[in-house]
Amino acid sequence: MKLPLSWLAEFVEIPKSESVSSIAEHFVSVGFEVESIENAADNIKGPLVIGTVIAIEELKDHKKPIRYVELDCAEKEHRFVICGATNFLVGDKVVVALPGALLPGDFAIAARETYGKTSNGMICSSRELGLSEDHSGIMVVNDSLLKNGDDAVKVLVIDDPVIDIAVNPDRGYALSIRGAARELASALKVPFKDPADSTLPTNLKVQGKSKAIEVVIDESTGANLIFLRTLENVNTNNPSPIWMQRRIQKCGMRSISVAVDITNYVMLELGQPLHAFDADKLSGRIHVQSAGKFSKIKTLDGVERNLSKSDLLIADDKNPLAIAGTMGGLESEVTSDTKRITIEAAHFSALAVAKNSRNHILSSEASRRFERGVDPA
């Protein structure tokens, strides 16, 4: 479990005298093996700033996409750089390494002539910054709190040590910031602020009431608890706040969409896996049951899977919706067109989820936690 120090510090009063290495030693003292300590900022030197894309010129006659990008980095003049990525638009905020910067792998940034243009810096992907293994495109950081020219190391909280601990099967609670923070507080003999005790903001307004969803649980399957809540008028095209994206990233996961990011964030903080369904793709009651009459499901990874009658599923009156505790179904996934979302939180038998994973040779962040035991409270 990757543990960003800044996240732990929200729930543990870590004495200022404690170094990162001594904090790691405290985890060892309570029975955890520390696999690594990393800080992405250690491998980044020099100017790294936030910039806004002002214009994009598509350069022709090349074997691959090449763009000449105009950027506003809050300097006297706009900056122009060559970029091979295509996953950004005019108006997007990006991370720009200016000449003189040194990125992971001792990659020095300098002004250079290429493709018949002068490239005065580099637009960075999260992989090039050492923040994740995602190299599908450059890092887009659309957040109203970020301003052109901001120090990216500071505003993206790149200077944040991450302690990676090994979690044994009998200590599944530590696959969460909450569980790990509780152990650290005990080792340090300092107060622990339980995130589960947090109250909702007083200015939170709930308008109207969603129609209740009827649930049918076959308790012989080992499932005994499920909560569902439907959210109306959702805009799934809004990006997750950058602080949430960065925390998810530091824990070794990828930011996907606002709906998925929120469910993953709760899982990482509290240890309770959640799943989001497109509410308009659900039909009738929700069932927690063995597969029974259902023979196939196409999961979120695009694989059509044959179901055995003993597989534990979440289903509606017509279709299977998810392999319970393991992976959701593609037909009910949240997309950019989704307007209503049903959030599911459940307590599944560790044995049932382990069987699901083994039957389908399918492991997920959710199944890792359910197999080790999730607190039903």
VEXKE-316300 format. One record per residue: residue in one letter; x, y negated, z negated of N, C-alpha, C in turn. Coordinates in steps of 0.001 Angstrom, whole numbers, padded with zeros to 6 digits, always signed. Each point is the difference from the previous one (the first is absolute). Layout:
% VEXKE-316300
aXYZXYZXYZ ...
END
This chain:
% VEXKE-316300
m+000852+001183+000000-000852-001183+000000+000888-001233+000000 k-000179-000843+001003+000773-001235+000093-000662-001069-000866 l+000781-000607-000884-000522-000931-000999+000661-001368+000145 p-000666-000965+000645+000549-001354+000070+000061-000612-001402 l+001143-000561-000336+000181-000538-001346-000992-001123-000294 s-000305-000818+001008-000930-001115-000210-001395+000501-000354 w-000385+001148+000524-001324+000568-000286-000020+000593-001404 l+001046+000728-000361+000096+000539-001364-000067-001120-001030 a+000664-001120+000318+000106-001101-000960-001339-000668-000279 e-001009+000246+000831-001332-000547-000280-000640+000679-001204 f+000436+001229-000300-000652+000782-001047+000939+000396-001139 v+001283-000326+000156+000993+000303-001034+000808-001258-000283 e+000127-000350-001265+000812-001158-000374+001471+000424-000031 i+000630-000009+001165+001387+000453+000115+000933-001078-000550 p+000797+000312-001005+000933-000995-000554+000958-000509+001077 k+000318-001282-000040+000893-000590+000993+001393+000611-000052 s+000339+000588-001136+001328+000603-000149+000142+001317+000766 e-001122+000552+000461+000036+001287+000702+000381-000191+001471 s+001021+000720+000443+000383+000001+001411-000814+001059+000740 v+000082-000035+001319-000722+001003+000786+000514+001401-000327 s+001310+000133-000124+000570+001321-000298-000410+000489-001383 s-000110-000921-000964-000413+000432-001341-001475+000384-000019 i-000817-000681+000817-001414+000380+000112-000105+001408+000586 a+000829+000278+001008+000022+001346+000583+000393+001035-001050 e+000945-000351-000860+000429+000921-001061-001132+000271-000986 h-000841-000995-000226-001154+000205-000887-000970+001017+000604 f-000178-000036+001324-000846+001016+000639+000605+001390-000182 v+001320+000095+000110+000673+001285-000217-000227+000482-001429 s+000016-000951-000951-000144+000372-001414-001365+000592-000321 v-001005-000293+000841-001336+000572-000229-000307+001106+001012 g+001056+000556+000596-000160+001230+000764-000166-000109+001493 f+000260-001175+000584-000117-000144+001449+001381-000041+000646 e+000121+000640+001139+001226-000103+000788-000099-001226+000896 v+001015-000853-000045+000036-001178+000865+000716+000384+001290 e-000715-000083+001110+000563+000428+001279+000775-001108+000692 s-000420-001249-000199+000720-001112+000627-000430-001317-000626 i+000850-001003+000166-000323-001386-000344+000373-000834+001216 e-000961-000705+000552+000256-000780+001206-000532-001417-000155 n+000691-000927+000652-000458-001383+000066+000333-000510+001394 a-001028-000212+000822+000212-000402+001392+000798-001291+000105 a-000108-000870-001003+000697-001287+000048+001511+000163-000055 d+000479+001134-000511+001449+000219-000081+000646+000053+001376 n-000792+000320+001021+000541+000171+001352-000395-001120+000948 i-000503-001103-000561-000391-001153+000818+000741-001234-000502 k+000697-000666+000895+000716-001223-000346-000377-001097+000991 g+000075-001238-000457-000213-001112+000909-001456-000338+000227 p-000260-000921+000943-001354-000564+000160-001003+000958+000631 l-001079+000230-000738-001124+000823+000455-001256-000783-000349 v-000765-000428+001012-001099-000935-000248-001298+000474+000648 i-001086-000644-000419-001310+000209+000620-000152-000980+001160 g-000487+000481+001130-000255-000860+001149-001327+000345+000645 t-000582-000967+000710-001256+000220+000723+000268+000043+001497 v-000615+000965+000669+000145+000133+001451-000798-001113+000680 i+000705-000846+000771-000632-001134+000681-000360+000343+001441 a+000889+000723+000671-000250+000367+001397+000772+001271+000325 i-000511+000743+000982+000641+001241+000443+000107-000024+001521 e+001226+000161+000503+000230+000132+001440+000377+001450+000294 e-000792+000651+000833+000292+001380+000378+001018-000016+001142 l+001193+000538-000247+001041+000033+001027-000226+001203+000915 k-000025-000246+001295-000311+001050+000973+001274+000668+000513 d-000213+001018+000830+001076+000705+000701+000970+000702-000938 h-000504+000497-001118+000822+000797-000909-000693+001348-000205 k+000773+001012-000342-000551+001343-000137-000855+000165-001251 k+000100-000940-000905-000772+000062-001241-000547-001385-000316 p-001017-000098-000869-000547-001320-000338+001052-000878-000679 i+000162-001199+000507+000914-000977-000597-000743-001322-000115 r+000050-000591-001181-000683-001269-000238+000995-001078-000432 y-000256-001202+000470+000757-001167-000462-000958-000799-000877 v+000295-000049-001287-000970-000465-000995+000423-001339-000594 e-000936-000934-000017+000226-001301-000641-000540+000062-001426 l+000826-000427-000966-000337+000115-001417+000106-001335-000711 d-000930-000234-000906+000077-001144-000913+000473+000514-001352 c+001254-000321-000336+000575+000417-001284+000216-001196-000917 a-000790-001071+000228+000083-001231-000805+001361-000669+000151 e+000549+000054+001213+001247-000695+000310-000316-001205+000883 k+001009-000797+000308-000228-001179+000830-000517+000384+001379 e+000507+001100+000529-000435+000478+001306-000444+001455-000104 h-000876+000386+000906-000430+001396+000016+001157+000901+000419 r-000049+001227-000450+001054+000983+000261-000518+001010+001032 f+000891+000455+000885-000377+000956+001037+000810+001284-000169 v-000687+001147+000060+000687+001284-000147-000556+001007+001000 i+000846+000949+000363-000416+001135+000825-000520+001102-000918 c-001105+000642+000401-000573+001078-000815-000597+001070+000912 g+000233+001269-000336-000533+001098+000796-001310+000560-000512 a-000441-000448-001167-001262+000494-000569-001185-000744+000606 t-001158+000645-000009-001197-000610+000595-001194-000012-000951 n+000228+000270-001279-001122+000142-000943-000346-001301-000711 f+000315-001144+000612-000305-001281-000645-000553-000975+001032 l-000726-000992-000510-000676-000978+000842+000423-001409-000385 v-000325-000946+000859+000192-001411-000346-000807-000304-001262 g+000630-000670-000958-000644-000321-001267+000378+000929-001126 d+000570+001160+000323+000421+000937-001046+001225-000525-000739 k+000070+000340-001279+001194-000291-000794+000911+001229+000025 v+001300-000256+000146+000978+001080+000099+001217-000334-000859 v+000860+001003-000180+001234-000185-000760+001137-000200+000995 v+000738-001101-000161+001038-000378+000961+001363-000025-000684 a+000940+000778+000531+001387-000049-000464+000728-001045+000838 l+000541-001018-000645+000684-001075+000705+001474+000358+000203 p+000661-000627+000982+001431+000245+000189+000767-000195-001310 g+000875+000949-000287+000735-000011-001265-000522+001021-000984 a-001195+000532+000261-000561+001027-000886+000701+001335+000242 l+000016+000827-001042+000554+001350+000085-001061+000964-000507 l-000429+000917+000867-001067+000941-000324+000586+001378-000315 p-000818+000920-000532+000505+001336-000326+000762+000637+001161 g+001042+000746-000347+000869+000587+001020+001038-000976+000499 d+000215-001095-000782+000961-001051+000380-000308-000568+001382 f-001292-000146+000289-000431-000558+001281-000015-001520-000101 a+000965-000627+000665+000151-001456-000079-000869-000678+001057 i-000709-001033-000409-000862-000755+000906+000746-001238+000480 a+000016-000185+001321+000659-001169+000586-000773-000408+001248 a+000163-001254+000408-000583-000437+001265+000707+000745+001128 r-000782+000472+000986+000620+000762+001090-000784-000184+001293 e+000718+000178+001099-000618-000068+001316-000455+001398+000403 t-001270+000143+000321-000526+001302+000405-001239-000196+000868 y-000148+000822+001016-001123-000089+000937-000131-001403+000596 g+001149-000667+000173+000007-001323+000605-000489-001112-000903 k-000131+000283-001291-000478-000987-000968+000942-000034-001208 t-000089-001077-000777+000726-000071-001268-000931+000428-001121 s+000389+001050-000709-000785+000484-001140+000636-000526-001275 n-000752-000820-000723+000537-000716-001159-000508+000602-001305 g+000230+001298-000177-000470+000687-001191-000675+001306+000375 m-000724+000589-000945-000682+001269+000263-001282+000088-000817 i-001085+000431+000658-001234+000318-000712+000129+001435-000494 c-000261+000241-001285+000374+001265-000637-001168+000959-000193 s+000294+001275+000110-000924+001049-000429+000312+000336-001449 s-000923+000675-000665+000254+000370-001394+001154+000994-000090 r+000178+000818+001023+001121+000948-000008+001333-000734+000110 e+000059-001019+000843+001241-000767+000157+000383-000730-001280 l-001004-000261-000851+000263-000647-001289+000250+001012-001108 g-000122+001291+000325+000202+001031-001013-001162+000134-000960 l-001192-000466+000414-001165+000024-000889-000823+001273+000159 s+000062+000633+001159-000734+001244+000239+000575+000653+001242 e-000545+001162+000362+000431+000695+001215-000879-000354+001193 d-000932-000926-000177-000919-000368+001068+000728-000851+001044 h+000118+000519+001214+000634-000757+001082-000936-000093+001206 s-001315+000026-000278-000995-000062+001068-000120-001399+000591 g+000562-000983-000661-000055-001377+000476+000598-000914-001040 i-000022-001294+000302+000563-000945-000968-000967-000171-001181 m+000490-000592-001055-000769-000159-001235-000843-001278+000096 v-001312+000168+000110-000926-001137+000040-000482-000260-001417 v+000141-001245-000465-000287-000318-001409-001017-001136-000088 n-001161+000208+000610-001028-001037-000001-000616-000139-001387 d+000363-001048-000670-000514-000284-001340+000021-001509-000178 s-001133-000564-000409-000109-001459-000109+000952-000591-001029 l+000500+000829-000916+000919-000493-001026+001420-000167+000526 l+000300+000589+001155+001346-000089+000562+000098-001212+000920 k+001079-000754-000144+000214-001210+000787+001235+000153+000880 n-000020-000702+001130+001161+000020+000883+001238-000476-000754 g+001102+000713+000178+001251-000364-000653+000179+000586-001376 d-001042+000649-000548+000137+000636-001318+001123+001035+000024 d+000707+000107-001110+001016+001033-000169-000709+001351-000075 a+000185+000838+001021-000729+001271+000067+000392+000947-001123 v+001255-000037-000423+000428+000875-001096-000792-000310-001262 k-000296-001270-000200-000736-000412-001200-001491+000268+000142 v-000618-000486+001071-001466+000073+000096-000493+001418+000278 l+000844+000854+000575-000386+001392+000227+000497+000911-001116 v+000559-000601-001047+000504+000730-001171+000878+001176+000455 i+000959-000317+000855+000927+001029+000484+001005+000359-001083 d+000367-000990-000824+000946+000257-001095-000759+000624-001170 d-000247+001296+000120-000818+000723-000977+000483+001445-000066 p+000773+000369-001020+000500+001374-000095-001144+001012-000048 v+000205+001127+000666-000977+001089+000023+000673+001254-000553 i-000550+000525-001098+000515+001221-000619-000863+001165+000462 d+000635+001002+000587-000725+001169+000511+000204+001162-000969 i-001098+000464-000613+000096+001107-000952-000644+001259+000578 a+000540+001151-000364-000612+001284+000366-001070+000327-001036 v-001160+000423+000469-001127+000290-000895-000316+001488+000060 n+000163+000680-001111-000284+001433-000069-001507+000258+000089 p-000402+001200+000423-001427+000304+000172-000851-000208-001248 d+000596+000156-001203-000788-000140-001223-000064-001442-000498 r+000542-000941+000779-000021-001403-000422-000550-000887+001120 g-001107+000453+000573-000585-000713+001123-000405-001425-000316 y-000263-000299-001274-000378-001368-000381+001079-001008+000373 a+001259+000472+000135+001103-000908+000324+000078-000318+001487 l-000929+000558+000798-000098-000400+001402-000851-001260+000107 s+000202-000895-000932-000704-001281-000033+000851-000990-000773 i-000165-001267+000318+000685-001043-000762-000460+000048-001451 r-001300+000239-000197-000539+000055-001365+000691+001071-000838 g+000075+001219+000529+000595+001096-000752+001474-000202-000257 a+000728-000461+001022+001435-000226-000163+000264-001152-000962 a-000820-001047+000080+000178-001149-000893-000249+000391-001452 r-000985+000858-000231-000276+000458-001365+001208+000755-000571 e+000623+000843+000814+001191+000731-000444+001161-000957-000265 l+000161-000998+000860+001088-000960-000187-000205-000818-001265 a-001240-000424-000248-000289-000762-001216+000315+000822-001241 s-000321+001286+000051+000298+000883-001129+001504+000114-000217 a+000746+000146+001098+001454+000135-000110+000646-001277-000530 l-000543-001146+000417+000550-001293-000428-000523-000431-001366 k-001062+000684-000464-000669-000366-001257-000524-001438+000062 v-000685-000282+001106-000601-001320+000208-001473+000194+000356 p-000828-001058-000088-001427+000127+000312-000253+000396+001456 f-001084+000734+000195-000457+000409+001330-001352-000642+000260 k-000114-000717+001107-001262-000617+000392-000646+000900+001044 d-001062+000690-000388-000618+000992+000880-000797-000695+001110 p+000378+000199+001275-000758-000640+001088-001443+000473+000068 a-000284+001185-000557-001376+000509+000007-000906-000804-000919 d+000596-000803-000882-000796-000829-000904-000330-001359+000599 s+000450-000252+001220-000230-001296+000633-001495-000242+000192 t-000403-001250-000127-001399-000377+000217-000131-000720+001332 l-001194+000019+000564-000233-000682+001263+000096-001508-000191 p+000468-000733+001019+000061-001462-000093-001375-000581-000297 t-000047-001024-000838-001279-000604-000383-000675-000714+001160 n+000789-000385+001015-000583-000717+001139-000418+000930+001135 l+000061+001316-000238-000403+000964+001021-001519+000018+000109 k-000511-000208+001203-001440-000036+000219-000434+001208+000830 v-001021+000690-000476-000565+001132+000728-001378-000416+000498 q-000174+000011+001314-001256-000447+000589-000797+001198+000506 g-001225+000108-000466-000865+001072+000462+000393+001352-000565 k-000764+001009+000367+000266+001362-000460-000035+000955+001182 s+000990+000886+000041+000019+001023+001043-000971+001119-000366 k-000522+000656+001012-000892+001130-000226+000773+001135-000662 a-000594+000591-001024+000658+001104-000703+000191+001183+000944 i+001116+000697-000184+000307+001176+000815-000253+001251-000830 e-000817+000901+000508-000262+001244-000718+001177+000950+000184 v+000456+000579-001098+001161+000891+000022-000414+001384-000488 v+000479+001028+000677-000235+001389-000400+001359+000662-000204 i+000269+000462-001229+001283+000638-000309-000216+001478-000290 d+000705+000836+000733+000016+001430-000295+001132+000227-001000 e-000346+000071-001284+001027+000071-001035+000764+001319+000014 s-000505+000990+000721+000740+001265+000096+001290-000168+000790 t+000117-001131+000713+001208-000252+000787+001136-000539-000864 g-000307-000401-001232+001021-000583-000863-000017-001513-000002 a-000851-000597+000810-000171-001455-000023-001087-000339-001010 n+000208-001047-000778-001012-000308-001010-000351-001478-000109 l+000619-000834+000812-000245-001428-000161+000298-000717+001310 i-000907-000879+000412+000253-000827+001177-000737-001323-000166 f+000677-001082+000341-000596-001332-000023+000056-000569+001409 l-001088-000660+000400-000067-000631+001313-000484-001430-000161 r+000592-000913+000740-000455-001391-000012+000117-000540+001423 t-001089-000585+000489-000006-000541+001357+000192-001511-000026 l+000899-000473+000846+000287-001426+000146-000569-000470+001330 e-000744-001106-000045-000660-000517+001191+000775-001185+000580 n-000240-000268+001289+000552-001176+000685+001521-000088-000141 v+000659+001105+000275+001456+000080-000127+000655-000358+001332 n+001065-000794-000058+000800-000292+001195+001293+000797-000093 t+000040+001120+000687+001173+000876-000088+001164-000493+000850 n-000202-001087+000739+001083-000534+000829+000895-000966-000765 n-000450-000424-001183+000864-000847-000820+001185+000818-000505 p+001207-000563+000023+001151+000748-000518-000019+000063-001518 s+000623+001011-000542+000186+000061-001452+000928-001133-000418 p-000155-000531-001212+000949-001020-000463+001416+000555+000022 i+000968-000849+000309+001365+000475+000203+000573+000627-001265 w-000399-000485-001191+000530+000587-001234-000446+001462-000132 m-001229+000285+000453-000491+001378-000055+000734+000871+001014 q+000168-000519+001215+000739+000742+001015+001400+000343-000485 r+000671-000960-000620+001382+000211-000433+000073+001041-001121 r-000936-000023-000925+000028+000991-001080-000224+001409+000547 i-000942+000130+000902-000244+001299+000622+001254+000473+000733 q+000633-000929+000695+001217+000303+000755+001128+000461-000921 k+000163-000682-001115+001073+000357-000939-000209+001390-000591 c-001251+000432-000071-000297+001336-000529+000121+001078+001066 g+000484-000385+001185+000264+000977+001047-001157+000282+000924 m-001052-000825-000075-001155+000190+000871-000088-001145+001000 r-000864+000151+000994-000128-000981+001064-001314-000758-000141 s+000063-001310+000182-001223-000799+000035-000749+000331+001285 i-001313+000310-000135-000781+000438+001160-001106-000994+000333 s-000870-000271-000946-001099-000949+000175-000446-000417-001390 v-000801-001039-000072-000381-000502-001321-000761+001060-000797 a-000884+000758+000645-000782+001015-000725+000895+001120-000513 v+000856+000513+000864+000891+001093-000399+001027-000486-001016 d+000516-001218+000208+001009-000529-000930-000555-000135-001413 i-001242-000445-000122-000594-000152-001333-000125+001358-000691 t-000451+001010+000736-000125+001327-000617+001371+000541-000392 n+001006-000211+000838+001346+000476-000331+000597-000771-001171 y-000293-001291-000064+000525-000813-001099-000546+000498-001342 v-001301+000271-000051-000610+000512-001234+000614+001351-000366 m+000188+000858+000996+000606+001308-000260+001410-000153-000562 l+000797-000882+000580+001376-000181-000465+000042-000588-001406 e-000907-000928-000294+000026-000630-001317-000589+000895-001082 l-001142+000620+000268-000721+000747-001036+000117+001516+000129 g+000407+000497+001158+000094+001441+000194-001282+000652+000478 q-001046-000792+000256-001288+000538+000455-000133-000169+001513 p+000062+001089+000766-000216-000121+001442-001425-000467+000309 l-000125-000819+001022-001295-000467+000494-000067+000284+001494 h-001215-000071+000543-000132+000106+001455-001082-000968+000455 a+000218-000603+001171-000958-000946+000566-000645+000598+001248 f-001338-000002+000022-000764+000466+001158-000698-001193+000650 d-000198+000068+001305-000885-000943+000679-001427+000379-000387 a-000661-000856-000765-001323+000337-000546-001038+000228+001089 d+000165-000647+001150-000974+000152+001079+000174+001309+000763 k+001037+000758-000328+000218+001303+000634-000435+001151-000914 l-000574-000347-001153-000472+001019-000938-001487+000254+000223 s-000413+001237-000213-001393+000377+000244-000582+000708-001221 g-000946-000674-000665-000700+000637-001114+000832+000122-001255 r-000161+001127-000687+000664+000216-001282+001483+000323+000188 i+000761-000198-001084+001404+000399-000020+000122+001276-000818 h+000675+000993+000555+000155+001299-000654+001472+000255-000318 v+000266+000549-001173+001311+000567-000317-000226+001501-000059 q+000555+000734+000951-000409+001386+000199+001101+000801+000685 s-000182+001305+000022+000831+000856+000839-000418-000193+001455 a+000900+000342+000914-000252-000279+001419-001291+000642+000494 g-000270+001239-000436-001257+000645+000383-000230+000025+001496 k-001045-000702+000452-000391+000033+001411+000933-000804+000899 f+000818-000870-000592+000882-000826+000828+001240+000798+000401 s+000316-000027+001280+001111+000832+000491+001228-000797+000408 k-000173-001302+000286+001132-000805+000465-000093-001422-000540 i+001159-000650-000114+000062-001424-000305+001248-000569+000657 k-000133-001167+000609+001170-000696+000532+000435-001017-001047 t+001203+000171-000517+000490-000844-001088+000658-001270+000539 l+000343-000904-000918+000512-001311+000381+001296+000055+000794 d+000713+001111-000086+001228+000143+000786-000273+000460+001425 g-001295+000092+000365-000372+000364+001362-000033+001486+000281 v+000207+000822-001026+000032+001457+000171-001377+000587-000293 e-000501+000825+000926-001254+000721-000258+000330+001274-000769 r-000592+000143-001174+000355+001100-000894-001178+000959-000157 n+000296+001284+000070-001001+001029-000263-000178+000136-001509 l-001237-000008-000443-000298+000070-001428-000311+001429-000418 s+000493+000366-001170-000423+001266-000606-001157-000313-000940 k-000837+000973-000271-001200-000253-000797+000316-000477-001413 s+001222+000286-000476+000352-000389-001368+000605-001394-000087 d+000271-000652+001129+000577-001346-000038-000936-000958-000728 l+000560-000826-000871-000786-001016-000700-000110-001235+000882 l-001236-000430+000247-000247-001127+000897-000816-001085-000681 i+000105-001200+000563-001025-001026-000174-000744-000040+001326 a-001315+000048-000052-000805+000039+001219-001240-000862-000195 d-000670-000315+001110-001334-000587-000116-001002+001058+000461 d-001217-000400+000275-001018+000995+000363+000266+000653+001357 k+000871-000624+000817+000207+000514+001354+001422+000468+000289 n+000991-000668-000595+001382+000240+000414+000961+000056-001183 p+001124+000700+000163+001065-000096-000999+000668-001366+000118 l+000331-000602-001134+000587-001341-000010+001466-000001-000391 a+000408+000974-000815+001384+000030-000475+000321+001372-000563 i+001257+000410+000121+000505+001133-000771+000313-000570-001374 a-000798+000360-000976-000012-000690-001294+001391-000073-000629 g+000359-001212-000420+001256-000204-000703+001225+000104+000864 t-000203+000152+001306+001143+000246+000881+000071-001002+001148 m-001029-000024+000855+000003-000943+001119-001411-000207+000508 g-000288-001240+000406-001307-000345+000524-000187+000464+001433 g-001251-000051+000443-000331+000369+001369+000051-001201+000925 l+000349+000252+001256+000163-001073+000974-001328-000663+000345 e-001088+000777+000021-001282-000537+000458-000587-001034-000954 s+000406+000021-001267-000553-000964-000963+001041-001018-000455 e+001113-000113+000739+001066-000911-000428-000411-001458+000165 v+000622-000847-000782-000199-001444+000096+000814-000525+001179 t-000645-000790+000870+000669-000561+001175-000149-001518+000001 s+000510-000625+001045-000104-001456+000113-001440-000453+000198 d-000888+000918+000374-001417-000339+000198-000848+000225-001252 t+000586+000563-001037-000752+000342-001211-000496-001256-000717 k-001263+000013-000402-000600-001124-000729-000415+000388-001419 r-000183+001300-000238-000399+000492-001320+000912+001167-000379 i+000528-000051-001209+000944+001024-000454-000542+000674-001252 t+000058+001322-000026-000316+000751-001215+001305+000520-000592 i+000288-000425-001232+001201+000424-000714-000345+001204-000865 e+000811+001032+000073-000209+001226-000789+001141+000217-000974 a-000349+000270-001250+000964+000426-001018-000560+001260-000633 a+000816+001037-000096-000518+001282-000486+001032+000713-000854 h-000487+001015-000724+000893+000884-000750-000182+001401+000551 f+001046+000484+000679-000029+001326+000603+000903+000948-000779 s-000354+001260+000008+000823+001036-000612+001379+000030+000655 a+001042+000032-000832+001367+000086+000525+000167+001253+000853 l-000613+001103-000440+000112+001260+000733-000679-000094+001359 a-001180-000636+000048-000735-000110+001263+000775-000835+001012 v+000591-001095-000459+000772-000854+000910+001268+000717+000457 a+000636+000720-000913+001195+000767+000377-000338+001030+001078 k-001172+000643-000130-000427+000971+001014-000247-000695+001338 n-000647-001175-000048-000216-000765+001233+001326-000282+000699 s+000963-000505-000767+001302-000355+000570+000693+001216+000594 r-000064+001111-000720+000667+001214+000468-000700+000568+001238 n-001335+000013-000015-000747+000549+001136+000299-000740+001298 h+000183-001320-000112+000161-000821+001203+001434-000486+000199 i+000906+000482-000839+001407-000447+000044+000011-001523+000101 l-000689-000628-000934-000248-001438+000052+000180-000602-001389 s+000995-000856-000118+000241-000687-001266-000164-001497+000205 s-000484-000687-001007-000179-001449+000071+000313-000597-001361 e+000081-001319-000056+000231-000669-001284-001129+000325-000974 a-001224+000104+000512-001137+000344-000865+000123+001426-000522 s+000302+000944+000890+000067+001400-000439+001137+000221-000990 r+001111-000696+000168+001109+000115-000960-000479-000319-001407 r-000850-001004-000109-000481-000417-001319-001080+000949-000526 f-000954+000368+000837-001050+000908-000463+000572+001359-000400 e+000980+000491+000739+000588+001307-000312+000686-000005-001364 r+000492-001158-000413+000692-000111-001285-000938-000413-001128 g-001239-000312+000351-000986-000360-001010-000201-001492-000111 v-001212-000444+000302-000376-001412-000118-000924-000155-001192 d+000242-001005-000814-000801-000246-001198-001440-000320+000397 p-000990+000814-000396-001391-000264+000396-000580-001255-000628 a+000652-000528-001032-000490-001224-000630+000264-001208+000873 
END
